[in-house]
Amino acid sequence: MVVVFLLFIHATADLLLMLFGGILVAILFHKVAHWLHRRTRINEKLALAVAVLLPLLLVGLGAWAIAPDVGDQIGKLSERLPR
C-alpha cells in the first residue's frame, strides 16, 4: 500500500506542486483583496479584480518597457554567435 502511494506521488508530483502553488497564489490574492476592501470600502469582488489585474498590468508594462533593449541584445548576440 505504501509503495502504491509513493508511486502515485511520484507520478503526480508536478501536478501536485502546481496545485499547491495555485492555492498559495489564490490565498495571496484573497488577502490583498480583503485588505483593499477594508481600507477603501470598495466591493470585495472589485477589490479581488484589482488585486489580480494590477500585478499583471505592472508586469506587462515592465515587459513592454524593456522589450526594445532585450531585442537589441538578442540581435547583437545573434551577430556574434558563430554560424
N, C-alpha and C positions, 0 to 999 in steps of 0.2 A: 504494500500500500504506500509506503514511504517512497519507494522507487518510482512508482507511477506519479506521485505528487511532484517529485523532483524533476521528472521528465516533462511534466506539464508546465512547471515554472520555467524550465529551460527553453521549451518551445515557444512560450508566450512572453518571454522576458521583455522584448521590445514593446509589445502591445501594453503590457502592464506598466512599464516605465512611462510611456506616452499618456496612459490613462492617469497615472499619478501626477504627472506634470500638468495635465489639463485641469485636474482638480485643484492643484495649488494655484494656478493662474486664475481659475474661477473664484477661489476664496479671496485672492488679492483684489480682483475687480469688485467683488461684493463689498469688501471692507472699504475700498476707496469710494464706492458709490454711497455707502452708508454714511461715511464721513462728510461727503458733499451734501447729502440730504440733510444731515443735522446742522451743518454750517450755513447753508444757503436757503434752506426750506423749499428747495425745488422737489418736484415729484421724484420718487425713488427710481422709477423706470427711466426718467430722463437723466438722472444722475448716473445710472448704470451705463446709459448710452454715451454720456460724456466720458466716463471712466474708461470705456473701451476705445472710443474713437479718438480721443485726444492723444494717447501714446502712438496710435497708428498714424495719425496726422504728423506728429513730430518726427517719427522715423521716416515717413515718406518725404517730408521736407528736408531732412538731413541727407537722405539719399539723393534727392534732386540737387541739393547744394554741392555735393562732392562728385556728382557724376561726370562733369567735364574734366576734372583733374584725373579721375580714375581712367577715363577714356584716353586722355593724353598719355598717361603712364603705360597703358596697355599697348598703345601704338608704338611708343618708344621701345618697349620690351620686345615687341614682335619684330622690330627692325634690327635689334641687337642679337636676337637668337640665331644660331646657325641653322642653315637650311639643310 
